[in-house]
């Protein structure tokens, strides 16, 4: 039987997966704040944060950001949409998206696309 903390963590990850896809598809207009996600999971913000940290040794926002970045990377490499268009799909202003992407990966979305396409041609 799954411990309650594992259950909450599992529900959080499942919620993130669906929520991010809903934002990308346009079914939901913007990303929820962590406290809003906690409400959806019927736990307090603090309990969600403490539980995920205990189970996964990172703040829930870390995983949220990682999932967004991974989806963005897939879209940057896998589509010919402009970086600005991808930023808007992810509900970001293009310059803020580039800053977020660089903070998370160390390179800009444009540099990432160039690296990805160069890698595919080798």
C-alpha positions as CSV (number, residue, x, y, z in Angstrom):
1,X,0.0,0.0,0.0
2,X,1.2,3.5,-0.9
3,X,2.1,5.9,1.8
4,X,0.0,9.1,1.8
5,X,3.1,11.2,1.1
6,X,3.9,9.0,-2.0
7,X,0.2,9.3,-3.1
8,X,0.3,13.1,-2.8
9,X,3.6,13.2,-4.7
10,X,2.3,10.9,-7.4
11,X,-0.9,13.0,-7.7
12,X,1.2,16.1,-8.0
13,X,3.3,14.7,-10.9
14,X,0.1,13.4,-12.7
15,X,-1.5,16.8,-12.3
16,X,1.5,18.6,-13.6
17,X,1.6,16.3,-16.7
18,X,-2.0,17.0,-17.5
19,X,-1.9,20.7,-16.6
20,X,1.1,21.4,-18.8
21,X,-0.5,19.6,-21.7
22,X,-3.7,21.5,-21.2
23,X,-1.8,24.8,-21.3
24,X,0.1,23.8,-24.4
25,X,-3.1,22.7,-26.2
26,X,-4.8,26.0,-25.2
27,X,-7.4,24.2,-23.1
28,X,-6.2,26.2,-20.1
29,X,-5.2,29.9,-20.5
30,X,-2.2,29.9,-18.1
31,X,-0.1,27.9,-15.7
32,X,-1.5,27.6,-12.2
33,X,0.4,28.8,-9.2
34,X,1.6,26.1,-6.8
35,X,-1.0,27.1,-4.2
36,X,-3.7,26.6,-6.8
37,X,-2.4,23.2,-7.6
38,X,-2.4,22.3,-3.9
39,X,-6.1,23.3,-3.7
40,X,-6.8,21.0,-6.7
41,X,-5.1,18.2,-4.8
42,X,-7.0,19.0,-1.6
43,X,-3.9,19.7,0.5
44,X,-2.4,22.9,1.8
45,X,0.4,24.7,-0.1
46,X,2.8,24.0,2.8
47,X,1.9,20.3,3.0
48,X,2.3,19.8,-0.8
49,X,5.7,21.6,-0.7
50,X,6.9,19.6,2.4
51,X,5.7,16.3,1.1
52,X,7.2,16.6,-2.4
53,X,10.5,17.9,-0.8
54,X,10.5,14.9,1.5
55,X,9.8,12.4,-1.2
56,X,11.9,13.8,-4.0
57,X,14.4,16.1,-2.2
58,X,13.5,19.1,-4.4
59,X,10.9,21.8,-4.2
60,X,7.8,21.1,-6.3
61,X,8.5,24.2,-8.4
62,X,11.8,22.6,-9.5
63,X,9.8,19.7,-11.1
64,X,7.2,22.1,-12.5
65,X,9.9,24.2,-14.2
66,X,11.7,21.1,-15.4
67,X,8.6,19.7,-17.0
68,X,7.9,23.0,-18.7
69,X,11.5,23.2,-20.0
70,X,11.4,19.6,-21.3
71,X,8.2,20.3,-23.2
72,X,9.6,23.5,-24.6
73,X,12.8,21.7,-25.7
74,X,10.7,19.1,-27.5
75,X,8.7,21.8,-29.2
76,X,11.9,23.9,-30.1
77,X,13.6,20.9,-31.7
78,X,10.5,19.2,-33.1
79,X,8.7,22.1,-34.8
80,X,9.5,25.0,-37.0
81,X,7.6,27.4,-34.9
82,X,9.4,30.6,-34.0
83,X,10.8,30.9,-30.4
84,X,8.4,33.8,-29.9
85,X,5.5,31.6,-30.9
86,X,6.6,28.8,-28.6
87,X,7.0,31.3,-25.8
88,X,3.4,32.4,-26.3
89,X,2.2,28.8,-26.3
90,X,3.8,28.4,-22.9
91,X,2.1,31.7,-21.9
92,X,5.4,33.6,-21.7
93,X,6.4,37.0,-23.0
94,X,9.2,36.0,-25.5
95,X,12.0,37.8,-23.6
96,X,10.9,36.4,-20.3
97,X,10.7,32.9,-21.9
98,X,14.3,33.3,-23.1
99,X,15.5,34.4,-19.6
100,X,13.6,31.5,-18.0
101,X,15.0,29.0,-20.6
102,X,18.6,30.3,-20.2
103,X,18.3,30.2,-16.4
104,X,17.2,26.6,-16.5
105,X,19.5,25.3,-19.2
106,X,22.4,27.7,-19.5
107,X,21.7,28.5,-23.1
108,X,19.0,30.5,-25.0
109,X,16.2,28.8,-26.8
110,X,17.8,29.9,-30.1
111,X,21.1,28.3,-29.2
112,X,19.3,25.2,-28.1
113,X,17.6,24.9,-31.4
114,X,20.8,25.4,-33.3
115,X,22.6,22.8,-31.2
116,X,19.6,20.4,-31.7
117,X,19.5,20.8,-35.5
118,X,23.3,20.6,-35.8
119,X,23.1,17.4,-33.8
120,X,20.5,16.0,-36.1
121,X,22.6,16.7,-39.2
122,X,25.7,14.9,-37.9
